[in-house]
Amino acid sequence: MSRDRSRCPNCGERVLPLAAGCAICGADLDPKRWDTGPSLLQRIGSWFGAISFGPRVSVSTFVIGAIVVYLLLQFL
């Protein structure tokens, strides 16, 4: 359930985005408590984005490397 960040969580009165406290009831409005962080989907997308900027490997090099690794693992 998402909270409305433009309202006081205690009394429901409208508050400014940068307010440190509610002017009506005096409730502490710490925006860090409302931050839930990135979702699982955003974290997975970020991870794939990070690994995709690595060194470019051509398809033929990848296939040859996979075959070599497969053959080496057969002897272990």
C-alpha positions, 0 to 999 in steps of 0.5 A: 500500500502506497502512502500519499506523500503530499499528505501527513501520515498522522492527520491527513492534512496536505503538506509541502514536499520539503516540509520537515513536520506537519504544521497542524499536528506536528508529526515528523515527516521524514521522506526517507521512511517513505522511500521503498527503494527500487523494485525487484524488476528495476534491480534485475533490469539494472543488473542486465544493463550493467553486464551488457556494457562489458566487452563485446564478444562476437557470436562465433567467439562465444560459440567456440568458447562454449564448445571448448568449455564443454569439451574440457568439462567432459574430461574432468 
